């Protein structure tokens, strides 16, 4: 049985806070790029970009893009293969920019490690930061998020479910016991 952790209002508050923290850290929106990791990270990156545009009206029109890391993963043989999505960079690319990677759940760190490899093939960012809606712990790589919506310590036997309106018809985060076959997220 799933236990609700965040509702729509909680998610909006977290993304608003993350947007303010990103602007403060970067000293504005100049030379800022948000790259969402498919699927839900792309949606979150767009929402953060929209919030930044409301906070700072002079922000560049296209801050958000998508970074597909599927073919850079080191665990392809051990996990279900996801169909690759296109990588879409905002105009101007990433060279010399502060890139904020955006994902829904930070768990082992493998996805973010793959994102570093994908970024290296696209250019040379001035700095790379990480924003996540949920940080659940259990790292396998020395990676930490710079901007976190909710720290959610959890058991490896539990699964974090992020639902977003654009895909799932509602906004919510819940936690539940994972099926015995594994596949916890």
N, C-alpha and C positions, 0 to 999 in steps of 0.2 A: 504494500500500500504506500502510495506517495504522500509525503508530508510537504505542504506548501512552505516555501522559504521567503520568496519575494513575489509581490503582486505587481500589477501594472504601475501603480504610483511609486512603489519602491524602486522599480527599474528606472523609471523616469528620473527620480531624485538622484540615483546613483550615476546615471549618465550625465546629468547636469553638473554634479560635483566633479566627475572625471573631466568634463569639458573645461570647467574653470581651472582645475589643477593643470591640465595640459597647457592652457594659455598662460598661466602664471609661470610654469616651468620653462616655457619657450619664450617668455616675454612678448607674447602676442602671437599672431598667426602667420607672420612673415616666415617664408621658407619652411613651412610645416606641411607634411604629407601624412594622411591617415590611410593605412593599408589594412583592410579587413581580410581575415583568413576565412575562406568559404567554409560553411555557408552562413552561419549566423554572425560571424565576425564582420562580414561585409555589411550586413544590415546595421549592426551596432556602429560601425565606422561612419556610415551615412547619417545615422541619428546624431552622433557626436558632431559631425561636420555641420549639420543643420543647427544644432544648439550653439556651436561656436559662431556661426553666421548671425544668430540672433544676439549673442553677447557682444560681438565685435563686427559691426556692419561693414567695415572695410576689409574683412577677411576675403581671401581669394574665393572665387565662385566654386572652383572645383578642388576641394581639399582631399576628398575621399576616393580611394580606388580599391582594387582587390588584388590579393597576392595568393595564387594557388601554390601550395607546397606539396601536392600529392606525390610527384615524382622525386622529391627530395627527401622523403621519409626514409628512415633506416629500419622501419618495422613493417614494410610492405608484405613480407612473407608471413608475418604473424597476425596481421589484421585484415579485416574486410576492406577490399579496394574500393575507393570512392572514385566516381567518374571525375576526371580533371575538369576544372573550370578555367575560363580564360583569366589571365592576369591582366589587369587594367590599371595603368598608372595615370595619375593626373598629368595634365600638360606640364612640361618642364622636367618630368622624370624625378629621380631621387638624388641625383648628384648634388652634393653640398647642402642637402636639406636635412631637417630633423624628421625622421620617419617614426611614426607611432604605429606599431603593429597592434591590431585590435582583434581579440578573440573572445569567445563566450566563456569558456572554462579553461583555466590553467590547471593541469594535473601533473603529468610526468615531466613535461618540458620538451618532449620529443617533437611536437608540432612547431614550437618556437625555434628549436634548434634547426629544423628543416627550413623555417622561414629565413634564418640567417644565411643559409646556403643559397636560397632562392634570391635573396636581396643582393648577394655578392655577384650573381650573374646579371643583375640589372643595372648596376652602377655602384657608386660610392657615396653612401649617405654620410653626412657630417656626424650624426648621432642617431642611435636607434633606441627607442623607448618601447615599453609594453603596457597596454591597457587591457584589462580583462574585466568582465562582469562578475565572475566568480573565481576565486582562488581557493582550491580545495586541498592544497598540499600534496604530499607524496611525490616529490621531485626525484627524477632519475638523473637530471642534469642540473648544474648550478645556475639556475635561471630564476629570477624573481620579477614580479610585475612592478612597474613604477606607479601605475594607477589601478586601483582595485575598487570595484563596486561593493563586493561583499566577500570577506574571508569566511569560508565555510569548512572548518575542519570536518573531515568525514572519514569513514572507514573505507578501506579498499574494496570492501564487499558492497558498498553503496554506489548508486549511480545518481549523478546530477543531471536533471532534465531542464534544459532552457527552451522555453517556448516563446516565439516572437510573432506578433500580429501578422507580419508580412508573409509568413510561411505557415504558421500554426493556428491562425485566427484568434490568438490571445497572447498576452504577455504574462509570463509566470516562470518562476524557477521553483523546482521541487526536488526532493531527495527521496530515494527509495532503495530498497535492497535490490542489488543487481541479480540477474539470473545466474545460476550456478555455473554456466559455461564461461563466464567472464564477460569481457566487453564493457567493464565499468568505464565511465567517463567522468 
